[in-house]
Amino acid sequence: MRKIILACALALSLSACAGNSLLVGGPSLSASIDNPVTPARLNAIEATFVGVAALAVGYRRLCLKGTLPPTCRDVVVKMSGYSRTARPLIARLRGYVKNNDQVNAIVVFQQLYGVVTDFQSYATTAGVVK
Amino acid sequence: MNLEAILGVINKGLSVLETAAEAGNDIVPILNIIKSLTQQGSSITQADLDATEKQLDKLLDELEAPLPDA
């Protein structure tokens, strides 16, 4: 019974991602959903988040220095929301990868990937990334 | 957009920040992490993971810190 539930959960997560680049195979960082979430993939998505977060922190510092228009505070608040959303996902993903719990790791990886792309997209729209 | 494409955008953005030194010098080492990521492939050591985790947690702490009054 448990195996059936797990299989259904995986099937649902796969169908939910149809059309998403996560389903694209090959050796890229956006490796196929068939691939396990290895320590390398964990590091890749974390390092990507490091990059986006670094941009956000740089923007925040410039904002607090008064270098940017006052509306920058709204942008900083919005970006901190992405951070708060991602933090528990990152913690869970680390645990799943450590225990090689691939079913849950793949699901959480997808969720975190969504946050990363949304965060990066917002940063671009808000002018954090020139 | 895949992670590689995002990294490309981030690299560009970080380069801008690096030029604008006002953002803080500790942004610069992050560029190196991003650059090395593309060269690591699948040979990730525990030290690599620990370094990335530490850097990420530090950045998220700063990003989530309350804003001082304007």
N, CA and C atoms of all chains as a GROMACS GRO file, in nm:
protein
  600
    1MET      N    1   0.083  -0.121   0.000
    1MET     CA    2   0.000   0.000   0.000
    1MET      C    3   0.087   0.126   0.000
    2ARG      N    4   0.189   0.123   0.086
    2ARG     CA    5   0.278   0.238   0.094
    2ARG      C    6   0.346   0.263  -0.040
    3LYS      N    7   0.387   0.152  -0.106
    3LYS     CA    8   0.455   0.167  -0.236
    3LYS      C    9   0.362   0.230  -0.338
    4ILE      N   10   0.234   0.192  -0.332
    4ILE     CA   11   0.138   0.248  -0.427
    4ILE      C   12   0.122   0.398  -0.403
    5ILE      N   13   0.114   0.435  -0.276
    5ILE     CA   14   0.099   0.578  -0.244
    5ILE      C   15   0.221   0.656  -0.291
    6LEU      N   16   0.340   0.600  -0.266
    6LEU     CA   17   0.461   0.668  -0.309
    6LEU      C   18   0.466   0.681  -0.461
    7ALA      N   19   0.426   0.574  -0.528
    7ALA     CA   20   0.427   0.578  -0.674
    7ALA      C   21   0.330   0.684  -0.725
    8CYS      N   22   0.214   0.693  -0.662
    8CYS     CA   23   0.115   0.793  -0.703
    8CYS      C   24   0.168   0.934  -0.678
    9ALA      N   25   0.231   0.951  -0.562
    9ALA     CA   26   0.285   1.084  -0.530
    9ALA      C   27   0.389   1.125  -0.633
   10LEU      N   28   0.474   1.031  -0.671
   10LEU     CA   29   0.577   1.061  -0.770
   10LEU      C   30   0.514   1.092  -0.906
   11ALA      N   31   0.412   1.013  -0.941
   11ALA     CA   32   0.346   1.036  -1.070
   11ALA      C   33   0.281   1.173  -1.072
   12LEU      N   34   0.218   1.211  -0.961
   12LEU     CA   35   0.156   1.342  -0.954
   12LEU      C   36   0.259   1.453  -0.969
   13SER      N   37   0.373   1.434  -0.900
   13SER     CA   38   0.475   1.539  -0.907
   13SER      C   39   0.532   1.549  -1.047
   14LEU      N   40   0.542   1.435  -1.114
   14LEU     CA   41   0.593   1.437  -1.251
   14LEU      C   42   0.496   1.506  -1.344
   15SER      N   43   0.367   1.472  -1.330
   15SER     CA   44   0.270   1.533  -1.420
   15SER      C   45   0.257   1.682  -1.393
   16ALA      N   46   0.276   1.721  -1.267
   16ALA     CA   47   0.265   1.863  -1.233
   16ALA      C   48   0.376   1.943  -1.298
   17CYS      N   49   0.484   1.875  -1.333
   17CYS     CA   50   0.598   1.946  -1.389
   17CYS      C   51   0.608   1.932  -1.540
   18ALA      N   52   0.509   1.876  -1.601
   18ALA     CA   53   0.514   1.861  -1.746
   18ALA      C   54   0.535   1.998  -1.810
   19GLY      N   55   0.629   2.002  -1.900
   19GLY     CA   56   0.657   2.130  -1.966
   19GLY      C   57   0.764   2.210  -1.894
   20ASN      N   58   0.797   2.168  -1.774
   20ASN     CA   59   0.900   2.237  -1.699
   20ASN      C   60   1.036   2.186  -1.746
   21SER      N   61   1.135   2.273  -1.741
   21SER     CA   62   1.266   2.234  -1.790
   21SER      C   63   1.329   2.125  -1.703
   22LEU      N   64   1.273   2.100  -1.585
   22LEU     CA   65   1.327   1.991  -1.503
   22LEU      C   66   1.313   1.858  -1.573
   23LEU      N   67   1.218   1.852  -1.666
   23LEU     CA   68   1.196   1.727  -1.736
   23LEU      C   69   1.292   1.711  -1.853
   24VAL      N   70   1.369   1.810  -1.880
   24VAL     CA   71   1.466   1.802  -1.989
   24VAL      C   72   1.584   1.717  -1.944
   25GLY      N   73   1.617   1.619  -2.023
   25GLY     CA   74   1.725   1.530  -1.983
   25GLY      C   75   1.862   1.587  -2.013
   26GLY      N   76   1.961   1.503  -2.003
   26GLY     CA   77   2.096   1.547  -2.034
   26GLY      C   78   2.176   1.580  -1.911
   27PRO      N   79   2.299   1.617  -1.932
   27PRO     CA   80   2.389   1.634  -1.820
   27PRO      C   81   2.386   1.773  -1.758
   28SER      N   82   2.289   1.857  -1.798
   28SER     CA   83   2.290   1.994  -1.748
   28SER      C   84   2.247   2.000  -1.603
   29LEU      N   85   2.257   2.121  -1.548
   29LEU     CA   86   2.215   2.141  -1.410
   29LEU      C   87   2.066   2.121  -1.395
   30SER      N   88   1.992   2.134  -1.505
   30SER     CA   89   1.848   2.111  -1.500
   30SER      C   90   1.821   1.966  -1.539
   31ALA      N   91   1.891   1.878  -1.477
   31ALA     CA   92   1.890   1.737  -1.518
   31ALA      C   93   1.751   1.676  -1.507
   32SER      N   94   1.736   1.566  -1.576
   32SER     CA   95   1.607   1.498  -1.584
   32SER      C   96   1.554   1.461  -1.447
   33ILE      N   97   1.421   1.456  -1.440
   33ILE     CA   98   1.358   1.414  -1.316
   33ILE      C   99   1.393   1.270  -1.284
   34ASP      N  100   1.438   1.196  -1.388
   34ASP     CA  101   1.479   1.058  -1.366
   34ASP      C  102   1.608   1.052  -1.286
   35ASN      N  103   1.683   1.159  -1.290
   35ASN     CA  104   1.808   1.160  -1.217
   35ASN      C  105   1.783   1.185  -1.069
   36PRO      N  106   1.858   1.121  -0.986
   36PRO     CA  107   1.842   1.145  -0.842
   36PRO      C  108   1.892   1.283  -0.804
   37VAL      N  109   1.846   1.332  -0.691
   37VAL     CA  110   1.899   1.457  -0.639
   37VAL      C  111   2.026   1.422  -0.563
   38THR      N  112   2.135   1.432  -0.635
   38THR     CA  113   2.266   1.397  -0.580
   38THR      C  114   2.321   1.514  -0.500
   39PRO      N  115   2.425   1.492  -0.422
   39PRO     CA  116   2.491   1.605  -0.356
   39PRO      C  117   2.532   1.713  -0.456
   40ALA      N  118   2.570   1.672  -0.578
   40ALA     CA  119   2.609   1.772  -0.679
   40ALA      C  120   2.491   1.859  -0.719
   41ARG      N  121   2.374   1.798  -0.735
   41ARG     CA  122   2.255   1.877  -0.772
   41ARG      C  123   2.211   1.965  -0.655
   42LEU      N  124   2.223   1.910  -0.534
   42LEU     CA  125   2.192   1.991  -0.416
   42LEU      C  126   2.283   2.113  -0.412
   43ASN      N  127   2.412   2.089  -0.437
   43ASN     CA  128   2.507   2.200  -0.434
   43ASN      C  129   2.478   2.299  -0.546
   44ALA      N  130   2.436   2.248  -0.660
   44ALA     CA  131   2.407   2.337  -0.773
   44ALA      C  132   2.292   2.431  -0.741
   45ILE      N  133   2.185   2.377  -0.686
   45ILE     CA  134   2.070   2.463  -0.660
   45ILE      C  135   2.099   2.557  -0.541
   46GLU      N  136   2.176   2.508  -0.445
   46GLU     CA  137   2.211   2.596  -0.334
   46GLU      C  138   2.303   2.709  -0.381
   47ALA      N  139   2.398   2.674  -0.467
   47ALA     CA  140   2.490   2.776  -0.517
   47ALA      C  141   2.415   2.878  -0.603
   48THR      N  142   2.316   2.832  -0.676
   48THR     CA  143   2.234   2.924  -0.754
   48THR      C  144   2.160   3.018  -0.660
   49PHE      N  145   2.108   2.962  -0.553
   49PHE     CA  146   2.038   3.046  -0.455
   49PHE      C  147   2.136   3.142  -0.389
   50VAL      N  148   2.258   3.097  -0.367
   50VAL     CA  149   2.362   3.186  -0.314
   50VAL      C  150   2.377   3.307  -0.405
   51GLY      N  151   2.380   3.281  -0.535
   51GLY     CA  152   2.398   3.390  -0.631
   51GLY      C  153   2.283   3.489  -0.626
   52VAL      N  154   2.160   3.438  -0.627
   52VAL     CA  155   2.045   3.528  -0.624
   52VAL      C  156   2.041   3.603  -0.492
   53ALA      N  157   2.069   3.530  -0.382
   53ALA     CA  158   2.067   3.594  -0.250
   53ALA      C  159   2.176   3.700  -0.240
   54ALA      N  160   2.291   3.673  -0.303
   54ALA     CA  161   2.400   3.771  -0.299
   54ALA      C  162   2.359   3.900  -0.370
   55LEU      N  163   2.289   3.884  -0.480
   55LEU     CA  164   2.238   4.002  -0.550
   55LEU      C  165   2.142   4.079  -0.460
   56ALA      N  166   2.054   4.005  -0.395
   56ALA     CA  167   1.955   4.068  -0.310
   56ALA      C  168   2.020   4.139  -0.192
   57VAL      N  169   2.122   4.075  -0.134
   57VAL     CA  170   2.191   4.136  -0.021
   57VAL      C  171   2.267   4.262  -0.067
   58GLY      N  172   2.330   4.253  -0.182
   58GLY     CA  173   2.399   4.371  -0.236
   58GLY      C  174   2.302   4.486  -0.257
   59TYR      N  175   2.186   4.454  -0.310
   59TYR     CA  176   2.083   4.556  -0.332
   59TYR      C  177   2.037   4.614  -0.199
   60ARG      N  178   2.017   4.526  -0.101
   60ARG     CA  179   1.972   4.570   0.031
   60ARG      C  180   2.073   4.668   0.093
   61ARG      N  181   2.201   4.634   0.080
   61ARG     CA  182   2.303   4.722   0.137
   61ARG      C  183   2.302   4.859   0.071
   62LEU      N  184   2.290   4.858  -0.061
   62LEU     CA  185   2.284   4.986  -0.132
   62LEU      C  186   2.159   5.064  -0.091
   63CYS      N  187   2.049   4.991  -0.072
   63CYS     CA  188   1.923   5.054  -0.031
   63CYS      C  189   1.940   5.120   0.107
   64LEU      N  190   1.999   5.048   0.200
   64LEU     CA  191   2.015   5.101   0.336
   64LEU      C  192   2.113   5.218   0.340
   65LYS      N  193   2.203   5.222   0.244
   65LYS     CA  194   2.297   5.335   0.237
   65LYS      C  195   2.232   5.460   0.179
   66GLY      N  196   2.112   5.443   0.126
   66GLY     CA  197   2.043   5.557   0.066
   66GLY      C  198   2.083   5.582  -0.078
   67THR      N  199   2.152   5.486  -0.136
   67THR     CA  200   2.197   5.502  -0.275
   67THR      C  201   2.082   5.486  -0.374
   68LEU      N  202   1.980   5.410  -0.332
   68LEU     CA  203   1.869   5.378  -0.422
   68LEU      C  204   1.744   5.458  -0.383
   69PRO      N  205   1.647   5.467  -0.472
   69PRO     CA  206   1.522   5.537  -0.439
   69PRO      C  207   1.453   5.470  -0.320
   70PRO      N  208   1.372   5.548  -0.244
   70PRO     CA  209   1.307   5.493  -0.123
   70PRO      C  210   1.222   5.369  -0.150
   71THR      N  211   1.174   5.354  -0.271
   71THR     CA  212   1.090   5.238  -0.302
   71THR      C  213   1.169   5.107  -0.295
   72CYS      N  214   1.300   5.119  -0.284
   72CYS     CA  215   1.383   4.998  -0.277
   72CYS      C  216   1.349   4.916  -0.154
   73ARG      N  217   1.297   4.980  -0.051
   73ARG     CA  218   1.263   4.906   0.071
   73ARG      C  219   1.155   4.802   0.042
   74ASP      N  220   1.060   4.838  -0.043
   74ASP     CA  221   0.955   4.742  -0.079
   74ASP      C  222   1.015   4.620  -0.151
   75VAL      N  223   1.112   4.649  -0.236
   75VAL     CA  224   1.178   4.540  -0.310
   75VAL      C  225   1.252   4.449  -0.211
   76VAL      N  226   1.320   4.509  -0.114
   76VAL     CA  227   1.394   4.430  -0.015
   76VAL      C  228   1.299   4.341   0.065
   77VAL      N  229   1.185   4.398   0.104
   77VAL     CA  230   1.087   4.320   0.181
   77VAL      C  231   1.035   4.202   0.098
   78LYS      N  232   1.006   4.230  -0.027
   78LYS     CA  233   0.957   4.124  -0.115
   78LYS      C  234   1.062   4.013  -0.130
   79MET      N  235   1.187   4.052  -0.146
   79MET     CA  236   1.293   3.953  -0.165
   79MET      C  237   1.317   3.872  -0.038
   80SER      N  238   1.298   3.933   0.077
   80SER     CA  239   1.315   3.857   0.201
   80SER      C  240   1.207   3.750   0.213
   81GLY      N  241   1.093   3.775   0.150
   81GLY     CA  242   0.987   3.674   0.148
   81GLY      C  243   1.030   3.548   0.073
   82TYR      N  244   1.100   3.564  -0.037
   82TYR     CA  245   1.151   3.447  -0.110
   82TYR      C  246   1.249   3.370  -0.021
   83SER      N  247   1.328   3.444   0.053
   83SER     CA  248   1.424   3.380   0.142
   83SER      C  249   1.352   3.297   0.248
   84ARG      N  250   1.247   3.354   0.306
   84ARG     CA  251   1.173   3.283   0.412
   84ARG      C  252   1.101   3.160   0.355
   85THR      N  253   1.059   3.170   0.232
   85THR     CA  254   0.994   3.054   0.169
   85THR      C  255   1.096   2.944   0.143
   86ALA      N  256   1.214   2.984   0.100
   86ALA     CA  257   1.315   2.886   0.059
   86ALA      C  258   1.383   2.818   0.176
   87ARG      N  259   1.400   2.890   0.284
   87ARG     CA  260   1.483   2.836   0.393
   87ARG      C  261   1.436   2.698   0.443
   88PRO      N  262   1.308   2.680   0.475
   88PRO     CA  263   1.267   2.546   0.521
   88PRO      C  264   1.280   2.440   0.412
   89LEU      N  265   1.260   2.481   0.287
   89LEU     CA  266   1.275   2.385   0.177
   89LEU      C  267   1.420   2.338   0.167
   90ILE      N  268   1.511   2.432   0.181
   90ILE     CA  269   1.653   2.399   0.174
   90ILE      C  270   1.690   2.302   0.287
   91ALA      N  271   1.639   2.330   0.405
   91ALA     CA  272   1.670   2.244   0.519
   91ALA      C  273   1.617   2.102   0.495
   92ARG      N  274   1.494   2.095   0.444
   92ARG     CA  275   1.437   1.963   0.418
   92ARG      C  276   1.514   1.890   0.308
   93LEU      N  277   1.550   1.964   0.203
   93LEU     CA  278   1.622   1.901   0.091
   93LEU      C  279   1.757   1.846   0.137
   94ARG      N  280   1.824   1.922   0.221
   94ARG     CA  281   1.953   1.874   0.273
   94ARG      C  282   1.934   1.742   0.347
   95GLY      N  283   1.830   1.735   0.426
   95GLY     CA  284   1.804   1.612   0.502
   95GLY      C  285   1.770   1.495   0.412
   96TYR      N  286   1.688   1.520   0.312
   96TYR     CA  287   1.649   1.412   0.220
   96TYR      C  288   1.768   1.361   0.140
   97VAL      N  289   1.852   1.452   0.096
   97VAL     CA  290   1.970   1.409   0.019
   97VAL      C  291   2.066   1.331   0.109
   98LYS      N  292   2.080   1.379   0.230
   98LYS     CA  293   2.170   1.311   0.324
   98LYS      C  294   2.124   1.167   0.349
   99ASN      N  295   1.991   1.150   0.358
   99ASN     CA  296   1.936   1.016   0.384
   99ASN      C  297   1.902   0.941   0.255
  100ASN      N  298   1.934   1.002   0.142
  100ASN     CA  299   1.904   0.944   0.011
  100ASN      C  300   1.755   0.908  -0.003
  101ASP      N  301   1.670   0.995   0.048
  101ASP     CA  302   1.525   0.978   0.033
  101ASP      C  303   1.486   1.047  -0.098
  102GLN      N  304   1.498   0.973  -0.208
  102GLN     CA  305   1.485   1.035  -0.340
  102GLN      C  306   1.343   1.082  -0.373
  103VAL      N  307   1.244   1.010  -0.326
  103VAL     CA  308   1.105   1.050  -0.357
  103VAL      C  309   1.079   1.190  -0.303
  104ASN      N  310   1.109   1.210  -0.177
  104ASN     CA  311   1.086   1.342  -0.117
  104ASN      C  312   1.186   1.445  -0.168
  105ALA      N  313   1.309   1.402  -0.193
  105ALA     CA  314   1.411   1.496  -0.240
  105ALA      C  315   1.370   1.557  -0.374
  106ILE      N  316   1.318   1.474  -0.463
  106ILE     CA  317   1.278   1.525  -0.595
  106ILE      C  318   1.164   1.624  -0.584
  107VAL      N  319   1.066   1.592  -0.499
  107VAL     CA  320   0.952   1.683  -0.481
  107VAL      C  321   0.998   1.818  -0.427
  108VAL      N  322   1.083   1.814  -0.324
  108VAL     CA  323   1.128   1.939  -0.262
  108VAL      C  324   1.223   2.014  -0.356
  109PHE      N  325   1.303   1.940  -0.432
  109PHE     CA  326   1.391   2.005  -0.529
  109PHE      C  327   1.308   2.087  -0.628
  110GLN      N  328   1.199   2.029  -0.673
  110GLN     CA  329   1.112   2.100  -0.768
  110GLN      C  330   1.055   2.227  -0.706
  111GLN      N  331   1.012   2.216  -0.579
  111GLN     CA  332   0.956   2.332  -0.511
  111GLN      C  333   1.062   2.442  -0.497
  112LEU      N  334   1.181   2.401  -0.457
  112LEU     CA  335   1.289   2.498  -0.439
  112LEU      C  336   1.330   2.559  -0.572
  113TYR      N  337   1.330   2.478  -0.675
  113TYR     CA  338   1.362   2.528  -0.809
  113TYR      C  339   1.262   2.637  -0.849
  114GLY      N  340   1.135   2.614  -0.816
  114GLY     CA  341   1.033   2.715  -0.846
  114GLY      C  342   1.059   2.845  -0.772
  115VAL      N  343   1.100   2.835  -0.647
  115VAL     CA  344   1.129   2.955  -0.569
  115VAL      C  345   1.249   3.030  -0.629
  116VAL      N  346   1.351   2.953  -0.667
  116VAL     CA  347   1.472   3.015  -0.725
  116VAL      C  348   1.436   3.092  -0.853
  117THR      N  349   1.358   3.027  -0.939
  117THR     CA  350   1.325   3.093  -1.066
  117THR      C  351   1.235   3.214  -1.042
  118ASP      N  352   1.140   3.203  -0.949
  118ASP     CA  353   1.053   3.318  -0.918
  118ASP      C  354   1.136   3.434  -0.860
  119PHE      N  355   1.226   3.399  -0.772
  119PHE     CA  356   1.312   3.498  -0.706
  119PHE      C  357   1.397   3.570  -0.812
  120GLN      N  358   1.459   3.492  -0.897
  120GLN     CA  359   1.544   3.551  -1.001
  120GLN      C  360   1.462   3.636  -1.096
  121SER      N  361   1.343   3.587  -1.129
  121SER     CA  362   1.257   3.661  -1.220
  121SER      C  363   1.214   3.794  -1.158
  122TYR      N  364   1.178   3.789  -1.030
  122TYR     CA  365   1.138   3.914  -0.962
  122TYR      C  366   1.256   4.011  -0.955
  123ALA      N  367   1.374   3.957  -0.922
  123ALA     CA  368   1.493   4.043  -0.912
  123ALA      C  369   1.520   4.113  -1.044
  124THR      N  370   1.497   4.042  -1.152
  124THR     CA  371   1.518   4.102  -1.285
  124THR      C  372   1.413   4.210  -1.310
  125THR      N  373   1.288   4.178  -1.280
  125THR     CA  374   1.178   4.273  -1.303
  125THR      C  375   1.197   4.399  -1.218
  126ALA      N  376   1.241   4.379  -1.093
  126ALA     CA  377   1.254   4.492  -1.001
  126ALA      C  378   1.380   4.574  -1.025
  127GLY      N  379   1.463   4.529  -1.118
  127GLY     CA  380   1.583   4.606  -1.151
  127GLY      C  381   1.703   4.575  -1.063
  128VAL      N  382   1.692   4.467  -0.982
  128VAL     CA  383   1.807   4.428  -0.900
  128VAL      C  384   1.917   4.374  -0.991
  129VAL      N  385   1.875   4.302  -1.094
  129VAL     CA  386   1.969   4.254  -1.196
  129VAL      C  387   1.956   4.348  -1.315
  130LYS      N  388   2.062   4.416  -1.346
  130LYS     CA  389   2.058   4.511  -1.458
  130LYS      C  390   2.082   4.439  -1.589
  131MET      N  391   1.338   2.862  -1.770
  131MET     CA  392   1.481   2.891  -1.755
  131MET      C  393   1.545   2.787  -1.663
  132ASN      N  394   1.654   2.727  -1.705
  132ASN     CA  395   1.719   2.628  -1.619
  132ASN      C  396   1.824   2.694  -1.530
  133LEU      N  397   1.881   2.614  -1.442
  133LEU     CA  398   1.976   2.669  -1.346
  133LEU      C  399   2.096   2.732  -1.415
  134GLU      N  400   2.137   2.673  -1.526
  134GLU     CA  401   2.254   2.729  -1.597
  134GLU      C  402   2.223   2.870  -1.649
  135ALA      N  403   2.101   2.886  -1.700
  135ALA     CA  404   2.062   3.018  -1.750
  135ALA      C  405   2.054   3.119  -1.635
  136ILE      N  406   2.001   3.072  -1.522
  136ILE     CA  407   1.993   3.161  -1.405
  136ILE      C  408   2.134   3.202  -1.361
  137LEU      N  409   2.223   3.104  -1.363
  137LEU     CA  410   2.362   3.135  -1.324
  137LEU      C  411   2.422   3.241  -1.416
  138GLY      N  412   2.385   3.234  -1.543
  138GLY     CA  413   2.435   3.334  -1.638
  138GLY      C  414   2.388   3.474  -1.600
  139VAL      N  415   2.260   3.484  -1.566
  139VAL     CA  416   2.204   3.613  -1.525
  139VAL      C  417   2.271   3.661  -1.396
  140ILE      N  418   2.287   3.567  -1.303
  140ILE     CA  419   2.347   3.602  -1.174
  140ILE      C  420   2.491   3.650  -1.193
  141ASN      N  421   2.564   3.579  -1.276
  141ASN     CA  422   2.703   3.619  -1.303
  141ASN      C  423   2.710   3.763  -1.349
  142LYS      N  424   2.618   3.796  -1.438
  142LYS     CA  425   2.616   3.932  -1.493
  142LYS      C  426   2.584   4.032  -1.380
  143GLY      N  427   2.482   3.997  -1.302
  143GLY     CA  428   2.443   4.087  -1.193
  143GLY      C  429   2.552   4.103  -1.090
  144LEU      N  430   2.617   3.993  -1.056
  144LEU     CA  431   2.724   4.000  -0.957
  144LEU      C  432   2.843   4.079  -1.009
  145SER      N  433   2.867   4.070  -1.138
  145SER     CA  434   2.976   4.148  -1.195
  145SER      C  435   2.949   4.297  -1.180
  146VAL      N  436   2.821   4.334  -1.195
  146VAL     CA  437   2.784   4.474  -1.176
  146VAL      C  438   2.809   4.514  -1.032
  147LEU      N  439   2.768   4.427  -0.939
  147LEU     CA  440   2.788   4.457  -0.797
  147LEU      C  441   2.937   4.464  -0.763
  148GLU      N  442   3.013   4.377  -0.825
  148GLU     CA  443   3.157   4.376  -0.800
  148GLU      C  444   3.219   4.508  -0.842
  149THR      N  445   3.170   4.559  -0.955
  149THR     CA  446   3.219   4.688  -1.002
  149THR      C  447   3.176   4.799  -0.907
  150ALA      N  448   3.050   4.791  -0.862
  150ALA     CA  449   3.001   4.888  -0.765
  150ALA      C  450   3.045   4.842  -0.626
  151ALA      N  451   3.165   4.872  -0.590
  151ALA     CA  452   3.224   4.820  -0.468
  151ALA      C  453   3.147   4.861  -0.343
  152GLU      N  454   3.055   4.956  -0.360
  152GLU     CA  455   2.977   5.002  -0.244
  152GLU      C  456   2.896   4.888  -0.183
  153ALA      N  457   2.867   4.789  -0.264
  153ALA     CA  458   2.782   4.680  -0.215
  153ALA      C  459   2.854   4.593  -0.113
  154GLY      N  460   2.983   4.603  -0.106
  154GLY     CA  461   3.057   4.526  -0.008
  154GLY      C  462   3.148   4.424  -0.073
  155ASN      N  463   3.268   4.418  -0.021
  155ASN     CA  464   3.367   4.330  -0.083
  155ASN      C  465   3.335   4.182  -0.066
  156ASP      N  466   3.253   4.149   0.036
  156ASP     CA  467   3.229   4.007   0.058
  156ASP      C  468   3.134   3.948  -0.045
  157ILE      N  469   3.087   4.030  -0.138
  157ILE     CA  470   3.008   3.977  -0.249
  157ILE      C  471   3.102   3.908  -0.348
  158VAL      N  472   3.222   3.960  -0.356
  158VAL     CA  473   3.316   3.911  -0.458
  158VAL      C  474   3.343   3.760  -0.450
  159PRO      N  475   3.367   3.705  -0.329
  159PRO     CA  476   3.395   3.559  -0.324
  159PRO      C  477   3.279   3.475  -0.378
  160ILE      N  478   3.159   3.530  -0.375
  160ILE     CA  479   3.045   3.454  -0.425
  160ILE      C  480   3.058   3.433  -0.575
  161LEU      N  481   3.114   3.530  -0.641
  161LEU     CA  482   3.140   3.514  -0.785
  161LEU      C  483   3.224   3.390  -0.809
  162ASN      N  484   3.320   3.370  -0.722
  162ASN     CA  485   3.409   3.255  -0.739
  162ASN      C  486   3.335   3.124  -0.717
  163ILE      N  487   3.241   3.124  -0.621
  163ILE     CA  488   3.162   3.003  -0.597
  163ILE      C  489   3.081   2.970  -0.722
  164ILE      N  490   3.018   3.073  -0.779
  164ILE     CA  491   2.936   3.051  -0.898
  164ILE      C  492   3.023   3.002  -1.014
  165LYS      N  493   3.136   3.065  -1.028
  165LYS     CA  494   3.224   3.027  -1.139
  165LYS      C  495   3.275   2.884  -1.122
  166SER      N  496   3.311   2.850  -0.999
  166SER     CA  497   3.366   2.716  -0.977
  166SER      C  498   3.258   2.609  -0.991
  167LEU      N  499   3.133   2.649  -0.966
  167LEU     CA  500   3.023   2.552  -0.975
  167LEU      C  501   3.017   2.488  -1.112
  168THR      N  502   3.037   2.569  -1.213
  168THR     CA  503   3.027   2.518  -1.349
  168THR      C  504   3.144   2.426  -1.384
  169GLN      N  505   3.247   2.430  -1.302
  169GLN     CA  506   3.364   2.346  -1.330
  169GLN      C  507   3.368   2.222  -1.242
  170GLN      N  508   3.282   2.219  -1.139
  170GLN     CA  509   3.288   2.109  -1.045
  170GLN      C  510   3.234   1.979  -1.102
  171GLY      N  511   3.132   1.990  -1.189
  171GLY     CA  512   3.069   1.868  -1.238
  171GLY      C  513   3.007   1.791  -1.124
  172SER      N  514   3.030   1.663  -1.123
  172SER     CA  515   2.968   1.582  -1.018
  172SER      C  516   3.064   1.552  -0.903
  173SER      N  517   3.185   1.608  -0.912
  173SER     CA  518   3.283   1.580  -0.807
  173SER      C  519   3.269   1.679  -0.693
  174ILE      N  520   3.165   1.660  -0.616
  174ILE     CA  521   3.139   1.749  -0.503
  174ILE      C  522   3.188   1.683  -0.376
  175THR      N  523   3.265   1.757  -0.301
  175THR     CA  524   3.310   1.704  -0.173
  175THR      C  525   3.220   1.757  -0.062
  176GLN      N  526   3.230   1.695   0.053
  176GLN     CA  527   3.153   1.744   0.168
  176GLN      C  528   3.195   1.886   0.202
  177ALA      N  529   3.322   1.916   0.181
  177ALA     CA  530   3.369   2.052   0.209
  177ALA      C  531   3.302   2.154   0.116
  178ASP      N  532   3.281   2.114  -0.011
  178ASP     CA  533   3.209   2.202  -0.105
  178ASP      C  534   3.069   2.228  -0.055
  179LEU      N  535   3.001   2.121  -0.016
  179LEU     CA  536   2.863   2.134   0.033
  179LEU      C  537   2.858   2.223   0.157
  180ASP      N  538   2.949   2.200   0.248
  180ASP     CA  539   2.951   2.277   0.372
  180ASP      C  540   2.975   2.425   0.344
  181ALA      N  541   3.066   2.452   0.250
  181ALA     CA  542   3.098   2.591   0.217
  181ALA      C  543   2.978   2.662   0.155
  182THR      N  544   2.909   2.592   0.065
  182THR     CA  545   2.792   2.653   0.001
  182THR      C  546   2.681   2.676   0.104
  183GLU      N  547   2.659   2.577   0.189
  183GLU     CA  548   2.555   2.589   0.291
  183GLU      C  549   2.583   2.707   0.384
  184LYS      N  550   2.707   2.716   0.426
  184LYS     CA  551   2.744   2.822   0.519
  184LYS      C  552   2.722   2.959   0.454
  185GLN      N  553   2.765   2.970   0.328
  185GLN     CA  554   2.750   3.097   0.256
  185GLN      C  555   2.602   3.131   0.239
  186LEU      N  556   2.523   3.031   0.202
  186LEU     CA  557   2.380   3.054   0.179
  186LEU      C  558   2.310   3.096   0.308
  187ASP      N  559   2.336   3.025   0.415
  187ASP     CA  560   2.271   3.057   0.542
  187ASP      C  561   2.306   3.198   0.588
  188LYS      N  562   2.430   3.236   0.567
  188LYS     CA  563   2.474   3.370   0.607
  188LYS      C  564   2.400   3.478   0.527
  189LEU      N  565   2.388   3.455   0.397
  189LEU     CA  566   2.319   3.552   0.312
  189LEU      C  567   2.171   3.562   0.347
  190LEU      N  568   2.109   3.447   0.371
  190LEU     CA  569   1.966   3.448   0.403
  190LEU      C  570   1.941   3.518   0.537
  191ASP      N  571   2.034   3.499   0.631
  191ASP     CA  572   2.020   3.569   0.760
  191ASP      C  573   2.019   3.720   0.738
  192GLU      N  574   2.110   3.768   0.655
  192GLU     CA  575   2.116   3.912   0.632
  192GLU      C  576   1.994   3.961   0.555
  193LEU      N  577   1.952   3.882   0.459
  193LEU     CA  578   1.837   3.921   0.376
  193LEU      C  579   1.709   3.929   0.458
  194GLU      N  580   1.697   3.842   0.558
  194GLU     CA  581   1.574   3.836   0.638
  194GLU      C  582   1.579   3.929   0.759
  195ALA      N  583   1.692   3.990   0.783
  195ALA     CA  584   1.702   4.079   0.899
  195ALA      C  585   1.604   4.196   0.883
  196PRO      N  586   1.541   4.236   0.994
  196PRO     CA  587   1.446   4.348   0.985
  196PRO      C  588   1.514   4.474   0.931
  197LEU      N  589   1.439   4.549   0.853
  197LEU     CA  590   1.492   4.675   0.801
  197LEU      C  591   1.488   4.780   0.912
  198PRO      N  592   1.594   4.856   0.927
  198PRO     CA  593   1.589   4.966   1.023
  198PRO      C  594   1.491   5.074   0.974
  199ASP      N  595   1.447   5.155   1.067
  199ASP     CA  596   1.354   5.262   1.029
  199ASP      C  597   1.418   5.353   0.924
  200ALA      N  598   1.337   5.396   0.831
  200ALA     CA  599   1.388   5.482   0.723
  200ALA      C  600   1.425   5.620   0.779
   0.00000   0.00000   0.00000
